[in-house]
């Protein structure tokens, strides 16, 4: 069963302008992410970008870039736009959305998201990691509520920026999604949902429209996600220390 991994990347960023081209050890952030995704061997890979700067960086690294409308409202819309351009014949059954700001994403996360959907009836899948400190208090750390059907996986009931469920255990949502193609097509046809607007979390549109999300907890630290200048320095330090 064929899978296409699409990395959405846009030039604009409120908290860290032009972050996709920020240098990490001599390479742009988006190229670091692309190389990590390629190494996972979980499917074919393209980058869905909104301008020639990012496209040029990816093509310079030997990758495939698909230009999409800069005014698209979300990363998921950008993924769908790139999919329809790149695969009009509908060759790919699964679409994996990996955020462009995760330069050191481990293969286990990407492969794991695909396996959940392939081996279940869920409409889509995602991942989480355990929270073992006070990170559950941070708004930017999204917390899923999970109805476990096995030791480490189950159905996602809700996602919030607030500390839920009451008194824990708390999990950190990792922004990787594996869609069945028909799920992605349905998703982009729907309007923003009320809870999606309140929480500013796209995945709530799925739950509010009676679709299901399978979620597995991976017992590893959450991948570094670059959203602020502090995150960027942390990514640079990680690269320098690990040689990743």
N, CA, C and O of each residue as an XYZ file, in Angstrom:
976
protein
N       0.850     -1.190      0.000
C       0.000      0.000      0.000
C       0.884      1.236      0.000
O       1.751      1.389      0.860
N       0.663      2.115     -0.963
C       1.601      3.203     -1.205
C       1.315      4.416     -0.325
O       0.162      4.760     -0.064
N       2.387      5.051      0.122
C       2.267      6.234      0.970
C       3.120      7.355      0.402
O       4.235      7.134     -0.072
N       2.573      8.566      0.459
C       3.305      9.773      0.079
C       3.455     10.632      1.321
O       2.470     10.989      1.966
N       4.695     10.960      1.647
C       4.968     11.851      2.780
C       5.088     13.270      2.238
O       5.893     13.539      1.347
N       4.285     14.167      2.781
C       4.299     15.562      2.338
C       4.677     16.441      3.519
O       4.070     16.369      4.588
N       5.691     17.271      3.307
C       6.170     18.196      4.340
C       5.695     19.599      3.970
O       6.228     20.189      3.031
N       4.709     20.150      4.679
C       4.273     21.518      4.368
C       5.249     22.534      4.953
O       5.687     22.406      6.097
N       5.580     23.534      4.159
C       6.547     24.546      4.605
C       6.145     25.901      4.048
O       5.983     26.061      2.838
N       5.988     26.865      4.928
C       5.648     28.209      4.460
C       6.693     29.208      4.934
O       7.338     29.027      5.966
N       6.839     30.264      4.149
C       7.869     31.267      4.424
C       7.523     32.090      5.657
O       8.391     32.357      6.489
N       6.250     32.496      5.782
C       5.839     33.349      6.894
C       5.775     32.549      8.189
O       5.351     31.393      8.200
N       6.204     33.181      9.277
C       6.100     32.576     10.607
C       6.078     33.706     11.622
O       6.967     34.558     11.636
N       5.069     33.706     12.462
C       4.871     34.835     13.375
C       5.991     34.952     14.398
O       6.542     36.032     14.608
N       6.329     33.816     15.041
C       7.280     33.868     16.146
C       8.738     33.742     15.705
O       9.648     34.123     16.441
N       8.955     33.209     14.507
C      10.324     33.059     14.016
C      10.307     33.252     12.498
O      10.222     32.277     11.751
N      10.388     34.511     12.039
C      10.273     34.800     10.611
C      11.278     34.017      9.767
O      12.452     33.884     10.113
N      10.764     33.504      8.642
C      11.599     32.786      7.663
C      12.327     31.590      8.283
O      13.447     31.266      7.891
N      11.684     30.944      9.245
C      12.360     29.895     10.013
C      12.758     28.698      9.154
O      13.747     28.031      9.457
N      12.009     28.412      8.089
C      12.318     27.232      7.285
C      13.699     27.306      6.638
O      14.285     26.283      6.285
N      14.208     28.523      6.488
C      15.529     28.695      5.886
C      16.600     29.001      6.936
O      17.748     29.286      6.598
N      16.211     28.938      8.211
C      17.185     29.194      9.285
C      18.286     28.135      9.249
O      18.017     26.950      9.049
N      19.518     28.576      9.445
C      20.667     27.676      9.346
C      20.811     26.794     10.588
O      20.785     27.282     11.718
N      20.961     25.501     10.358
C      21.298     24.551     11.419
C      22.483     23.729     10.927
O      22.328     22.830     10.100
N      23.649     24.042     11.437
C      24.847     23.297     11.059
C      25.161     23.329      9.577
O      25.628     22.340      9.012
N      24.902     24.476      8.942
C      25.256     24.624      7.531
C      24.166     24.251      6.543
O      24.380     24.323      5.333
N      23.003     23.854      7.037
C      21.884     23.525      6.152
C      20.609     24.201      6.655
O      20.442     24.379      7.862
N      19.708     24.581      5.744
C      18.437     25.164      6.188
C      17.607     24.159      6.987
O      17.690     22.950      6.767
N      16.821     24.673      7.901
C      15.930     23.844      8.712
C      15.111     22.885      7.858
O      15.027     21.698      8.172
N      14.506     23.383      6.784
C      13.641     22.532      5.966
C      14.427     21.404      5.307
O      13.888     20.316      5.107
N      15.672     21.640      4.973
C      16.500     20.577      4.381
C      16.829     19.529      5.434
O      16.828     18.334      5.137
N      17.113     19.962      6.668
C      17.349     19.004      7.750
C      16.121     18.100      7.940
O      16.247     16.883      8.081
N      14.939     18.717      7.939
C      13.718     17.922      8.088
C      13.546     16.966      6.923
O      13.245     15.788      7.116
N      13.736     17.471      5.719
C      13.596     16.634      4.523
C      14.530     15.423      4.595
O      14.112     14.301      4.309
N      15.766     15.642      4.970
C      16.738     14.544      5.028
C      16.351     13.511      6.087
O      16.529     12.312      5.872
N      15.827     13.960      7.218
C      15.380     13.024      8.256
C      14.199     12.188      7.771
O      14.114     10.992      8.053
N      13.294     12.826      7.043
C      12.115     12.115      6.531
C      12.521     11.100      5.466
O      12.020      9.976      5.458
N      13.414     11.484      4.577
C      13.914     10.562      3.547
C      14.535      9.327      4.206
O      14.340      8.202      3.746
N      15.280      9.551      5.282
C      15.976      8.452      5.958
C      15.013      7.454      6.584
O      15.398      6.316      6.852
N      13.763      7.858      6.824
C      12.788      6.953      7.429
C      12.356      5.842      6.485
O      11.927      4.777      6.929
N      12.470      6.087      5.176
C      12.068      5.115      4.153
C      10.624      4.648      4.345
O      10.298      3.489      4.090
N       9.766      5.565      4.796
C       8.364      5.232      5.043
C       7.468      5.508      3.841
O       6.281      5.180      3.860
N       8.027      6.105      2.803
C       7.246      6.428      1.615
C       7.984      7.429      0.755
O       9.060      7.900      1.123
N       7.407      7.756     -0.389
C       7.966      8.811     -1.228
C       7.776     10.153     -0.523
O       6.866     10.303      0.292
N       8.633     11.127     -0.835
C       8.648     12.385     -0.083
C       8.635     13.579     -1.023
O       9.399     13.630     -1.986
N       7.757     14.547     -0.738
C       7.785     15.839     -1.413
C       7.615     16.937     -0.362
O       7.137     16.687      0.745
N       8.014     18.152     -0.728
C       7.817     19.313      0.143
C       6.800     20.237     -0.512
O       6.954     20.614     -1.674
N       5.766     20.599      0.229
C       4.734     21.520     -0.258
C       5.066     22.904      0.262
O       4.916     23.170      1.455
N       5.513     23.786     -0.612
C       6.001     25.096     -0.155
C       5.232     26.230     -0.817
O       4.500     26.032     -1.787
N       5.422     27.434     -0.260
C       4.665     28.589     -0.743
C       5.521     29.589     -1.508
O       5.048     30.680     -1.827
N       6.765     29.243     -1.807
C       7.616     30.185     -2.515
C       8.874     29.549     -3.063
O       9.221     28.421     -2.713
N       9.552     30.282     -3.925
C      10.720     29.735     -4.621
C      11.938     29.566     -3.713
O      12.798     28.732     -3.994
N      12.027     30.347     -2.623
C      13.197     30.207     -1.748
C      13.260     28.814     -1.131
O      14.297     28.152     -1.169
N      12.138     28.379     -0.563
C      12.102     27.048      0.040
C      12.229     25.979     -1.046
O      12.949     24.995     -0.876
N      11.530     26.178     -2.155
C      11.604     25.217     -3.259
C      13.043     25.056     -3.739
O      13.500     23.943     -3.999
N      13.751     26.177     -3.854
C      15.140     26.128     -4.309
C      16.032     25.368     -3.349
O      16.917     24.622     -3.769
N      15.797     25.559     -2.049
C      16.606     24.853     -1.051
C      16.388     23.348     -1.150
O      17.344     22.578     -1.053
N      15.153     22.924     -1.339
C      14.842     21.499     -1.440
C      15.393     20.910     -2.738
O      15.971     19.824     -2.739
N      15.212     21.624     -3.826
C      15.734     21.118     -5.109
C      17.252     21.048     -5.081
O      17.852     20.148     -5.669
N      17.872     22.007     -4.390
C      19.323     21.984     -4.248
C      19.813     20.790     -3.459
O      20.959     20.367     -3.614
N      18.944     20.238     -2.604
C      19.284     19.047     -1.823
C      18.864     17.766     -2.539
O      18.956     16.672     -1.982
N      18.400     17.917     -3.788
C      18.011     16.751     -4.571
C      16.582     16.301     -4.363
O      16.210     15.204     -4.780
N      15.768     17.140     -3.719
C      14.395     16.765     -3.415
C      13.391     17.333     -4.396
O      13.745     18.071     -5.315
N      12.129     16.977     -4.185
C      11.016     17.439     -5.011
C      10.196     18.453     -4.238
O       9.735     18.173     -3.131
N      10.014     19.625     -4.816
C       9.210     20.681     -4.195
C       8.003     20.982     -5.074
O       8.119     21.054     -6.297
N       6.854     21.154     -4.448
C       5.627     21.510     -5.156
C       5.162     22.862     -4.634
O       4.934     23.024     -3.435
N       5.023     23.825     -5.525
C       4.597     25.164     -5.132
C       3.081     25.203     -4.934
O       2.320     24.704     -5.763
N       2.661     25.803     -3.827
C       1.242     25.929     -3.511
C       0.918     27.389     -3.196
O       1.818     28.197     -2.970
N      -0.356     27.712     -3.183
C      -0.831     29.072     -2.944
C      -0.374     29.561     -1.566
O      -0.653     28.905     -0.563
N       0.324     30.700     -1.500
C       0.777     31.224     -0.196
C      -0.368     31.544      0.753
O      -0.161     31.601      1.965
N      -1.572     31.755      0.227
C      -2.698     32.170      1.068
C      -3.537     31.017      1.597
O      -4.593     31.246      2.187
N      -3.090     29.787      1.400
C      -3.838     28.657      1.955
C      -3.913     28.777      3.477
O      -2.941     29.190      4.111
N      -5.065     28.419      4.075
C      -5.263     28.704      5.498
C      -4.526     27.802      6.476
O      -4.369     28.170      7.641
N      -4.067     26.626      6.038
C      -3.445     25.716      6.996
C      -2.450     24.799      6.303
O      -2.420     24.684      5.077
N      -1.629     24.145      7.139
C      -0.677     23.177      6.608
C      -1.371     22.001      5.943
O      -0.874     21.466      4.951
N      -2.516     21.591      6.482
C      -3.249     20.468      5.896
C      -3.784     20.831      4.518
O      -3.757     20.008      3.603
N      -4.271     22.059      4.366
C      -4.704     22.513      3.037
C      -3.533     22.529      2.069
O      -3.695     22.210      0.891
N      -2.350     22.899      2.558
C      -1.163     22.918      1.703
C      -0.790     21.491      1.281
O      -0.411     21.253      0.134
N      -0.900     20.559      2.212
C      -0.629     19.154      1.898
C      -1.576     18.657      0.814
O      -1.148     17.998     -0.133
N      -2.854     18.968      0.947
C      -3.837     18.500     -0.041
C      -3.603     19.143     -1.408
O      -3.724     18.480     -2.439
N      -3.267     20.431     -1.412
C      -2.996     21.112     -2.682
C      -1.811     20.475     -3.399
O      -1.842     20.277     -4.613
N      -0.769     20.156     -2.638
C       0.408     19.516     -3.247
C       0.072     18.110     -3.731
O       0.539     17.687     -4.789
N      -0.734     17.388     -2.962
C      -1.127     16.036     -3.358
C      -1.870     16.042     -4.694
O      -1.582     15.231     -5.573
N      -2.812     16.946     -4.839
C      -3.607     16.959     -6.077
C      -2.759     17.351     -7.287
O      -3.012     16.894     -8.402
N      -1.761     18.194     -7.066
C      -0.847     18.543     -8.166
C       0.075     17.384     -8.520
O       0.270     17.055     -9.690
N       0.632     16.780     -7.487
C       1.684     15.774     -7.690
C       1.124     14.413     -8.085
O       1.772     13.654     -8.805
N      -0.076     14.110     -7.615
C      -0.630     12.770     -7.829
C      -2.080     12.830     -8.319
O      -2.985     12.349     -7.637
N      -2.301     13.419     -9.495
C      -3.683     13.508    -10.003
C      -4.298     12.152    -10.313
O      -5.522     12.022    -10.329
N      -3.476     11.142    -10.560
C      -3.991      9.806    -10.875
C      -4.351      9.001     -9.625
O      -4.830      7.872     -9.732
N      -4.123      9.574     -8.443
C      -4.476      8.955     -7.158
C      -3.769      7.611     -6.951
O      -4.383      6.601     -6.607
N      -2.476      7.645     -7.172
C      -1.651      6.457     -6.951
C      -1.509      6.141     -5.461
O      -1.484      4.975     -5.067
N      -1.418      7.178     -4.647
C      -1.102      6.976     -3.230
C      -2.376      6.799     -2.399
O      -3.317      7.585     -2.508
N      -2.389      5.765     -1.575
C      -3.540      5.478     -0.727
C      -3.452      6.192      0.613
O      -4.471      6.555      1.200
N      -2.215      6.392      1.097
C      -1.997      7.049      2.380
C      -1.165      8.311      2.178
O      -0.274      8.357      1.329
N      -1.471      9.328      2.971
C      -0.731     10.594      2.931
C      -0.264     10.902      4.347
O      -1.071     11.007      5.270
N       1.044     11.046      4.506
C       1.619     11.338      5.821
C       2.089     12.786      5.836
O       2.901     13.201      5.009
N       1.567     13.537      6.780
C       1.904     14.950      6.937
C       2.937     15.074      8.055
O       2.637     14.816      9.221
N       4.158     15.473      7.690
C       5.223     15.703      8.672
C       5.547     17.188      8.679
O       5.863     17.754      7.633
N       5.475     17.822      9.826
C       5.721     19.258      9.913
C       7.146     19.601      9.489
O       8.089     18.870      9.793
N       7.288     20.709      8.792
C       8.592     21.100      8.267
C       9.573     21.602      9.299
O      10.753     21.790      9.000
N       9.093     21.823     10.529
C       9.973     22.402     11.547
C      10.475     21.362     12.548
O      10.829     21.705     13.676
N      10.508     20.063     12.130
C      11.034     19.012     12.998
C      12.284     18.406     12.349
O      12.206     17.360     11.705
N      13.439     19.069     12.520
C      14.624     18.700     11.741
C      15.244     17.353     12.084
O      16.003     16.804     11.286
N      14.935     16.816     13.251
C      15.570     15.556     13.661
C      14.529     14.465     13.946
O      14.743     13.597     14.792
N      13.424     14.523     13.243
C      12.350     13.563     13.469
C      12.847     12.141     13.223
O      13.438     11.853     12.182
N      12.604     11.260     14.183
C      13.087      9.879     14.082
C      12.177      9.043     13.192
O      10.969      9.270     13.123
N      12.773      8.086     12.522
C      12.029      7.226     11.606
C      10.886      6.506     12.305
O       9.838      6.276     11.702
N      11.080      6.144     13.583
C      10.052      5.396     14.308
C       8.721      6.145     14.354
O       7.658      5.526     14.307
N       8.778      7.463     14.445
C       7.551      8.250     14.508
C       6.804      8.189     13.171
O       5.590      7.982     13.141
N       7.528      8.368     12.082
C       6.884      8.403     10.769
C       6.331      7.028     10.409
O       5.192      6.910      9.960
N       7.136      6.000     10.607
C       6.662      4.639     10.313
C       5.503      4.268     11.231
O       4.550      3.614     10.810
N       5.594      4.691     12.482
C       4.549      4.366     13.444
C       3.194      4.917     13.051
O       2.181      4.232     13.193
N       3.163      6.152     12.557
C       1.898      6.760     12.140
C       1.272      5.977     10.999
O       0.053      5.805     10.955
N       2.087      5.508     10.090
C       1.569      4.744      8.944
C       1.000      3.400      9.402
O      -0.070      2.990      8.953
N       1.712      2.723     10.288
C       1.286      1.399     10.741
C      -0.080      1.454     11.420
O      -0.900      0.555     11.229
N      -0.335      2.498     12.213
C      -1.610      2.611     12.925
C      -2.778      2.533     11.951
O      -3.740      1.803     12.191
N      -2.698      3.284     10.851
C      -3.799      3.327      9.892
C      -3.866      2.040      9.075
O      -4.948      1.510      8.824
N      -2.713      1.548      8.669
C      -2.694      0.335      7.853
C      -3.311     -0.856      8.581
O      -3.917     -1.725      7.954
N      -3.158     -0.893      9.897
C      -3.576     -2.068     10.655
C      -4.849     -1.831     11.470
O      -5.098     -2.521     12.459
N      -5.657     -0.847     11.046
C      -6.867     -0.522     11.802
C      -7.937      0.029     10.866
O      -7.761      0.091      9.649
N      -9.053      0.427     11.477
C     -10.128      1.081     10.725
C     -10.190      2.579     10.995
O     -11.146      3.245     10.600
N      -9.166      3.112     11.671
C      -9.165      4.553     11.946
C      -9.100      5.352     10.646
O      -8.514      4.916      9.655
N      -9.717      6.531     10.678
C      -9.679      7.403      9.506
C      -8.304      8.029      9.323
O      -7.876      8.285      8.197
N      -7.619      8.272     10.423
C      -6.273      8.838     10.372
C      -5.564      8.489     11.671
O      -6.159      7.909     12.579
N      -4.285      8.848     11.753
C      -3.525      8.517     12.957
C      -2.554      9.631     13.302
O      -2.233     10.495     12.486
N      -2.102      9.575     14.545
C      -1.085     10.498     15.003
C      -0.355      9.853     16.179
O      -0.613      8.698     16.519
N       0.552     10.600     16.794
C       1.416     10.046     17.840
C       1.514     10.997     19.023
O       1.171     12.176     18.935
N       1.993     10.445     20.134
C       2.232     11.255     21.325
C       3.414     10.664     22.076
O       3.833      9.536     21.817
N       3.938     11.435     22.999
C       5.008     10.974     23.884
C       4.619     11.289     25.325
O       3.829     12.204     25.559
N       5.159     10.548     26.298
C       4.824     10.825     27.701
C       5.385     12.176     28.154
O       6.451     12.593     27.702
N       4.671     12.845     29.037
C       5.167     14.054     29.695
C       5.546     13.682     31.120
O       4.703     13.227     31.893
N       6.802     13.874     31.464
C       7.295     13.494     32.789
C       7.759     14.684     33.615
O       8.421     14.518     34.640
N       7.406     15.892     33.160
C       7.776     17.102     33.901
C       6.586     18.050     33.879
O       5.452     17.609     33.694
N       6.827     19.349     34.065
C       5.709     20.293     34.110
C       5.373     20.885     32.748
O       4.721     21.926     32.675
N       5.808     20.239     31.664
C       5.512     20.737     30.313
C       4.013     20.733     30.024
O       3.562     21.437     29.121
N       3.243     19.960     30.768
C       1.794     19.932     30.541
C       1.136     21.284     30.826
O      -0.001     21.522     30.419
N       1.848     22.160     31.520
C       1.320     23.485     31.835
C       1.510     24.485     30.699
O       0.948     25.579     30.739
N       2.296     24.120     29.686
C       2.632     25.040     28.601
C       1.578     24.955     27.503
O       1.243     23.865     27.039
N       1.057     26.106     27.091
C      -0.011     26.140     26.082
C       0.411     25.554     24.739
O      -0.394     24.927     24.051
N       1.664     25.757     24.371
C       2.112     25.280     23.062
C       2.309     23.764     23.026
O       2.462     23.181     21.953
N       2.307     23.129     24.194
C       2.370     21.665     24.276
C       0.934     21.144     24.240
O       0.182     21.296     25.203
N       0.570     20.538     23.136
C      -0.807     20.055     22.957
C      -0.953     18.689     23.623
O      -0.129     17.796     23.428
N      -2.019     18.546     24.416
C      -2.232     17.317     25.174
C      -3.428     16.538     24.617
O      -4.531     17.079     24.553
N      -3.231     15.283     24.216
C      -4.365     14.463     23.798
C      -4.973     13.718     24.983
O      -4.284     13.396     25.951
N      -6.265     13.451     24.893
C      -6.927     12.515     25.800
C      -7.164     11.240     25.004
O      -7.740     11.279     23.917
N      -6.720     10.111     25.546
C      -6.704      8.852     24.800
C      -7.541      7.798     25.503
O      -7.394      7.580     26.706
N      -8.422      7.144     24.750
C      -9.126      5.955     25.236
C      -8.288      4.753     24.826
O      -8.363      4.299     23.685
N      -7.498      4.243     25.748
C      -6.544      3.184     25.415
C      -7.264      1.853     25.158
O      -8.151      1.443     25.906
N      -6.849      1.207     24.082
C      -7.342     -0.134     23.772
C      -6.228     -1.168     23.897
O      -6.475     -2.371     23.806
N      -5.008     -0.696     24.104
C      -3.863     -1.560     24.403
C      -2.943     -0.775     25.325
O      -3.275      0.337     25.734
N      -1.806     -1.336     25.650
C      -0.919     -0.689     26.615
C      -0.506      0.707     26.196
O      -0.399      1.601     27.036
N      -0.271      0.909     24.899
C       0.279      2.201     24.476
C      -0.476      2.848     23.314
O       0.026      3.807     22.727
N      -1.654      2.359     22.966
C      -2.371      2.967     21.848
C      -3.879      2.872     22.039
O      -4.376      2.088     22.848
N      -4.587      3.688     21.274
C      -6.035      3.697     21.360
C      -6.620      4.775     20.480
O      -6.037      5.149     19.462
N      -7.783      5.275     20.880
C      -8.502      6.271     20.087
C      -8.385      7.633     20.761
O      -8.571      7.762     21.971
N      -8.077      8.640     19.960
C      -8.001     10.004     20.492
C      -9.404     10.537     20.723
O     -10.234     10.534     19.814
N      -9.669     10.996     21.947
C     -10.974     11.558     22.291
C     -11.006     13.073     22.152
O     -12.037     13.651     21.806
N      -9.862     13.720     22.425
C      -9.812     15.187     22.376
C      -8.357     15.631     22.408
O      -7.472     14.879     22.816
N      -8.126     16.853     21.974
C      -6.811     17.492     22.062
C      -7.026     18.891     22.620
O      -7.989     19.569     22.264
N      -6.118     19.320     23.500
C      -6.257     20.650     24.089
C      -4.900     21.242     24.429
O      -3.911     20.531     24.611
N      -4.886     22.553     24.508
C      -3.699     23.250     24.996
C      -3.708     23.313     26.530
O      -2.696     23.637     27.151
N      -4.844     23.005     27.121
C      -4.972     22.981     28.576
C      -4.485     21.641     29.128
O      -4.387     20.664     28.386
N      -4.177     21.592     30.433
C      -3.710     20.335     31.043
C      -4.870     19.349     31.209
O      -5.643     19.458     32.161
N      -4.995     18.401     30.300
C      -6.032     17.383     30.380
C      -5.408     16.016     30.134
O      -4.379     15.939     29.462
N      -5.995     14.921     30.656
C      -7.164     14.877     31.538
C      -6.820     15.341     32.960
O      -5.646     15.464     33.311
N      -7.818     15.589     33.747
C      -7.618     16.065     35.111
C      -6.717     15.106     35.877
O      -7.005     13.913     35.965
N      -5.639     15.625     36.424
C      -4.628     14.912     37.227
C      -3.784     13.921     36.429
O      -3.038     13.137     37.015
N      -3.895     13.947     35.069
C      -3.033     13.127     34.227
C      -3.514     11.692     34.112
O      -4.609     11.362     34.566
N      -2.689     10.824     33.499
C      -1.359     11.102     32.939
C      -1.441     12.014     31.717
O      -2.433     12.018     30.988
N      -0.372     12.787     31.514
C      -0.333     13.743     30.420
C       0.570     13.236     29.298
O       1.593     12.592     29.532
N       0.157     13.547     28.083
C       0.935     13.167     26.911
C       1.120     14.380     26.008
O       0.281     15.280     25.964
N       2.229     14.382     25.297
C       2.583     15.474     24.381
C       2.286     15.029     22.960
O       2.903     14.090     22.458
N       1.347     15.697     22.312
C       1.003     15.343     20.939
C       2.147     15.702     19.994
O       2.692     16.804     20.052
N       2.501     14.760     19.128
C       3.533     14.977     18.107
C       2.820     15.210     16.777
O       2.004     14.393     16.352
N       3.132     16.332     16.122
C       2.384     16.752     14.940
C       2.702     16.014     13.661
O       3.128     16.615     12.674
N       2.494     14.704     13.678
C       2.603     13.883     12.471
C       1.245     13.223     12.278
O       0.666     12.694     13.227
N       0.735     13.255     11.040
C      -0.555     12.647     10.760
C      -0.442     11.725      9.553
O       0.218     12.053      8.567
N      -1.087     10.579      9.641
C      -1.242      9.723      8.476
C      -2.731      9.674      8.137
O      -3.543      9.195      8.928
N      -3.074     10.171      6.960
C      -4.459     10.186      6.494
C      -4.698      9.066      5.491
O      -3.831      8.766      4.670
N      -5.872      8.448      5.559
C      -6.346      7.780      4.365
C      -6.669      8.875      3.359
O      -7.124      9.952      3.747
N      -6.446      8.624      2.097
C      -6.640      9.689      1.119
C      -8.066     10.242      1.162
O      -8.270     11.453      1.081
N      -9.050      9.349      1.288
C     -10.449      9.799      1.312
C     -10.735     10.659      2.545
O     -11.587     11.545      2.499
N     -10.023     10.398      3.647
C     -10.189     11.215      4.852
C      -9.674     12.623      4.613
O     -10.321     13.601      4.986
N      -8.507     12.723      3.989
C      -7.939     14.037      3.692
C      -8.848     14.819      2.751
O      -9.052     16.019      2.932
N      -9.391     14.142      1.752
C     -10.305     14.798      0.809
C     -11.540     15.331      1.527
O     -12.001     16.437      1.244
N     -12.073     14.540      2.459
C     -13.247     14.983      3.215
C     -12.882     16.139      4.140
O     -13.630     17.110      4.256
N     -11.732     16.031      4.795
C     -11.301     17.056      5.751
C     -11.269     18.441      5.112
O     -11.821     19.395      5.660
N     -10.625     18.548      3.958
C     -10.463     19.880      3.349
C     -11.773     20.428      2.784
O     -11.865     21.614      2.466
N     -12.782     19.570      2.658
C     -14.086     20.040      2.161
C     -14.952     20.609      3.276
O     -15.979     21.232      3.009
N     -14.542     20.399      4.530
C     -15.343     20.811      5.679
C     -14.935     22.199      6.170
O     -13.765     22.565      6.061
N     -15.871     22.973      6.705
C     -15.510     24.264      7.301
C     -14.795     24.063      8.629
O     -14.872     22.992      9.230
N     -14.105     25.090      9.076
C     -13.505     25.034     10.410
C     -14.597     24.747     11.433
O     -15.700     25.287     11.352
N     -14.273     23.892     12.392
C     -15.260     23.527     13.409
C     -15.139     24.445     14.624
O     -14.106     25.088     14.812
N     -16.183     24.510     15.447
C     -16.147     25.406     16.614
C     -14.981     25.130     17.566
O     -14.287     26.062     17.974
N     -14.760     23.870     17.923
C     -13.670     23.571     18.853
C     -12.307     23.795     18.213
O     -11.359     24.196     18.887
N     -12.211     23.541     16.928
C     -10.968     23.828     16.199
C     -10.604     25.307     16.334
O      -9.441     25.651     16.540
N     -11.603     26.172     16.216
C     -11.360     27.613     16.326
C     -10.969     27.992     17.763
O     -10.087     28.826     17.968
N     -11.615     27.389     18.734
C     -11.339     27.718     20.138
C      -9.926     27.302     20.531
O      -9.180     28.085     21.118
N      -9.566     26.066     20.205
C      -8.263     25.531     20.606
C      -7.152     25.884     19.619
O      -5.969     25.784     19.943
N      -7.546     26.301     18.402
C      -6.590     26.520     17.316
C      -5.815     25.225     17.026
O      -4.587     25.212     16.938
N      -6.588     24.136     16.882
C      -6.031     22.813     16.606
C      -6.836     22.184     15.472
O      -8.018     21.879     15.633
N      -6.185     21.995     14.324
C      -6.871     21.505     13.132
C      -7.479     20.120     13.323
O      -8.538     19.834     12.764
N      -6.829     19.255     14.103
C      -7.286     17.874     14.210
C      -8.655     17.742     14.867
O      -9.306     16.705     14.736
N      -9.098     18.780     15.570
C     -10.415     18.712     16.184
C     -11.542     18.718     15.145
O     -12.656     18.282     15.433
N     -11.252     19.205     13.951
C     -12.252     19.143     12.870
C     -12.611     17.692     12.543
O     -13.761     17.380     12.236
N     -11.619     16.823     12.613
C     -11.851     15.403     12.379
C     -12.824     14.852     13.424
O     -13.815     14.208     13.079
N     -12.536     15.109     14.695
C     -13.342     14.554     15.773
C     -14.748     15.141     15.792
O     -15.710     14.438     16.100
N     -14.873     16.425     15.464
C     -16.189     17.055     15.476
C     -17.061     16.627     14.296
O     -18.258     16.912     14.271
N     -16.472     15.955     13.339
C     -17.238     15.474     12.184
C     -17.306     13.946     12.150
O     -17.417     13.332     11.089
N     -17.235     13.353     13.348
C     -17.479     11.921     13.538
C     -16.503     11.020     12.806
O     -16.844      9.902     12.422
N     -15.278     11.514     12.612
C     -14.213     10.661     12.096
C     -13.293     10.297     13.259
O     -13.331     10.935     14.312
N     -12.475      9.280     13.065
C     -11.688      8.739     14.170
C     -10.191      8.939     13.951
O      -9.696      8.928     12.824
N      -9.494      9.122     15.065
C      -8.040      9.280     15.049
C      -7.429      8.228     15.970
O      -7.678      8.233     17.176
N      -6.634      7.334     15.406
C      -5.859      6.400     16.218
C      -4.586      7.071     16.692
O      -3.982      7.856     15.961
N      -4.178      6.765     17.909
C      -2.986      7.431     18.454
C      -2.160      6.433     19.259
O      -2.693      5.666     20.061
N      -0.864      6.459     19.033
C       0.065      5.597     19.761
C       1.040      6.458     20.552
O       1.533      7.469     20.052
N       1.310      6.060     21.774
C       2.290      6.746     22.623
C       3.651      6.080     22.415
O       3.823      4.890     22.678
N       4.605      6.866     21.943
C       5.966      6.390     21.713
C       6.804      6.770     22.926
O       6.859      7.939     23.306
N       7.447      5.799     23.523
C       8.197      6.056     24.753
C       9.584      6.616     24.444
O      10.608      5.989     24.716
N       9.579      7.802     23.874
C      10.796      8.544     23.547
C      10.542     10.012     23.843
O       9.389     10.422     23.978
N      11.599     10.810     23.948
C      11.384     12.254     24.053
C      10.709     12.786     22.788
O      10.916     12.254     21.697
N       9.913     13.822     22.939
C       9.287     14.435     21.766
C      10.348     15.023     20.846
O      11.339     15.578     21.322
N      10.152     14.909     19.529
C      11.123     15.501     18.603
C      11.210     17.017     18.795
O      10.220     17.666     19.130
N      12.388     17.562     18.582
C      12.554     19.017     18.638
C      11.718     19.658     17.542
O      11.818     19.291     16.372
N      10.895     20.618     17.934
C      10.089     21.379     16.980
C      10.502     22.842     17.078
O      10.480     23.421     18.164
N      10.874     23.438     15.963
C      11.423     24.799     15.959
C      10.316     25.806     15.699
O       9.826     25.933     14.577
N       9.929     26.521     16.749
C       8.845     27.494     16.616
C       9.248     28.882     17.108
O       8.589     29.872     16.789
N      10.328     28.953     17.883
C      10.776     30.212     18.476
C      12.300     30.312     18.354
O      12.957     29.315     18.053
N      12.872     31.502     18.585
C      14.339     31.615     18.590
C      15.001     30.685     19.603
O      16.090     30.172     19.346
N      14.361     30.461     20.748
C      14.908     29.538     21.750
C      14.950     28.115     21.202
O      15.928     27.394     21.403
N      13.881     27.715     20.507
C      13.846     26.384     19.894
C      14.962     26.222     18.863
O      15.590     25.168     18.772
N      15.196     27.280     18.092
C      16.234     27.228     17.063
C      17.606     27.027     17.687
O      18.407     26.242     17.180
N      17.883     27.718     18.770
C      19.170     27.537     19.450
C      19.299     26.127     20.012
O      20.375     25.530     19.977
N      18.195     25.604     20.527
C      18.207     24.236     21.051
C      18.498     23.239     19.931
O      19.231     22.271     20.131
N      17.921     23.479     18.752
C      18.173     22.601     17.605
C      19.632     22.675     17.169
O      20.238     21.658     16.831
N      20.188     23.871     17.177
C      21.602     24.030     16.799
C      22.516     23.327     17.799
O      23.499     22.690     17.419
N      22.183     23.451     19.069
C      22.988     22.788     20.104
C      22.883     21.269     19.970
O      23.876     20.558     20.120
N      21.680     20.776     19.687
C      21.486     19.337     19.532
C      22.309     18.812     18.350
O      22.948     17.764     18.446
N      22.285     19.549     17.239
C      23.049     19.142     16.065
C      24.541     19.145     16.363
O      25.252     18.211     15.991
N      25.017     20.184     17.028
C      26.450     20.281     17.329
C      26.892     19.154     18.253
O      27.996     18.625     18.118
N      26.017     18.788     19.199
C      26.387     17.755     20.165
C      26.285     16.336     19.586
O      27.070     15.452     19.929
N      25.302     16.144     18.702
C      25.036     14.795     18.216
C      25.624     14.514     16.849
O      25.825     13.359     16.475
N      25.904     15.594     16.093
C      26.366     15.407     14.712
C      25.291     14.829     13.832
O      25.579     14.234     12.793
N      24.030     15.003     14.249
C      22.906     14.436     13.515
C      22.794     15.046     12.119
O      21.898     14.684     11.357
